[in-house]
Amino acid sequence: MSIRTRESLGSLTGKRVIVRCDLNVPVAKGKITDDGRVRASLPTLSALVKEGARVVVISHLGRPAGKPATEFSLAPVAQRLGELLGSPVSFASDTVEESAQAAVSSLSNGDIVVLENLRFCPEETSNEATERQAFAAQLASFGDAFISDGFGVVHRKQASVYELAKALPSAAGSLIETELKVLDRLTENPTRPYVVALGGSKVSDKLGVIGHLLPRVDTLLVGGGMLFTFLAAQGYKVASSLLEADQLDIVRGYLKEAQERGVTIVLPTDVIVADRFAEDAAHVVVAASEIESSPYGPAGIGLDIGPDTAKTFAAAIRSAKTVFWNGPMGVFEFEAFSGGTRAVAAALTEVPGLGVVGGGDSAAAVRQLGFSDDQFGHISTGGGASLEFLEGKKLPGLEVLGW
């Protein structure tokens, strides 16, 4: 792995260090409902505090469309960060204006300030490089060095990810280092058997990953909403279940390639079909080949893998030495349709090698279902970034750090 690390910046004692974290956590009524990404930022921030750096934390939260919005404020995040660090964390009510300028200028060694949401400034995500560069220059005026530690955004060419890394002496933080080491183990000489479990709603989101990993894996488990496109590619009727008809030929191509490569693709043998998309929907377990023959007919909608499939998937995962899982197996937010996701998560805690939860909805699912982070080999903070890495794509936020 070749990337500039924090050590390359030399002593940071007394230096103003801007840290780009990914603190994009779910917030409801001003309260954080999952602080996983805040906790993931602690190793780098704690080390900088201990070294006596003056730390300026920047991040985005949500999609506020380039203007301030109370529901997307980072104020609750700053408060939670202070609680986790066990020391005060100040908060600037703007990003580069008076409050931020005053907060940064008042920092002492070992202090931390969190600036307000980067995406309150439209230049952060502008398609114009000159606008991003100008915004990055404003941010750079607050620091002597820059540490990129938000793995969840390294696939974006945004001002705080790309241009800022060019404007200051820059390096990767420990979170990014850890993510890269894990992802490298998933793509280069993984310990076998190697099982990948993919779910989530859209097969189109995962096609690149499937194509890149097929030459590398032994077994691919397919669940979530994407399973119905796979079933339809084999000629099954899927009633009103999620279906991407325009992807059928590509899926058929991958099924053929897997067969030629000796890769086992395991599709569900049973599915939980509901009469509508609702938490209290009536539902029944049917064979994967009989979805349209359920009591709900063509109006039926598949919302989870069935219990037999869950057992099959769990057995495959437990027998593996390397497992990557991305995407829930069903609508885990509804208790009646969370069984498949729970079974996969439970099996992942028993993997006798490296078991990786691939960020995004998968990470949210394991926490909502009552699992703790330390039960898994690694929970990625990456989501989309992890998937693009596994697709073999170049990620601008890593390239700018020498990757």
C-alpha positions, 0 to 999 in steps of 0.5 A: 500500500502506497499512500502518504500517512500522518508520519510524513507530515512530521511533528504536528505539535502546535500546528493547525491541522484540518481533518476531513472526517466523514461525520455524515450520521443519521440525525432525527429531531436533533439526536444522532441515531447511529454514531458509528462514523463519529466513533470511527473518527476517534483514533486519528483525532485522539492521536492529534489531541495527544500530540498537541495539534490544534485540530479543525474538523470538517465534514458534511452531513446529508444533502442540504443543497448548498445552503444552511438548513437546521436539520443538517447542522453538525452541532449534535455531532460536535456535542457527541464528539466531545462526549466520546473524547471526554473533553470539550469540542467547540463548534463554529456556526458557519464554515469559513466565515466569522464564527469559523475564523474566530474559533480557529484563531482561538485554538490552543494546543490539543483543542478541537473545533468542528466547523459547520456543514461543508455542504452549506457552501455550494462550492464544496460540490461544484462541478467547476474546478475553479469554484472548488479551488477557491473554496479549498483555499478558504479552508486551507487558510485555517491550517498548516496541514491536512489529514484526509480521514473520511473514507466515505467521500474519497470517491468524490472530487469535492473541494474538501476531499481533492483540492484541499489535499493539494493546497496543504501538506496532506496525508491519510488518517488512520481510518483510511489506512485501515480501510485500505488494508482491509480492502486490499485483503479482499482484492489481492490474494484473499484467504479462501474460501472467499464468499461475497454476499450482496444485497440492497435494492438495485442490481445496477448499483452492484454490477461493477462489483460483481464483474470485478470480483467474479475472477476473485471469489469462490461463492457469490450470495445474492439477496435483497431487492436485486435478487428479483432481477437475477430470478427474472434473468432465469425466467421466473416471474417476480410479480410486483417485486423490484425488477430492473428489466434493463439489466437482465442481459448483463445479469445473464452474462454474469451468470454465464461467466460465473459458470465458466469460471467455476464460481458458485452463485447462490440465489434464493430458493424461497422468498417472503412475499407481502401484499404491500410495502408496509411494516404490518403487511400480510406476508407468506413464504413461497418458493422463489419459482412461485412468487406470482403464485402467492395468495397476492398474485401479480400484486405480491412484492418480495421483501426478504429472502426466505428462512431456508435461503437464510440458512443456506447463506449463513452456512456458506458464510460460516464456512468461509475464511474471507467474507465481504457483505454489502447490502441488506437481504430484505427490508430490515427496517420492518421486523417481519422482513429483517430475518434474512439480514439478521441471519447473515449478520449473525453468521458473519460474527462466526467467520473464522477469518476476515468478515467485513460489513461493507458500510452504508445500509449494511452497517446501519442494519447490524447496529439496528438489529442489536449487533455491536461493532466488535463482533465483526472483523471490520465494519467499513465506513465507506459504502459507495467508496468501498464498492467503487474500490472493489470495482477497481475504479480510481478514487480521486480522494486517494489518488491525491494522497499518492495512492 
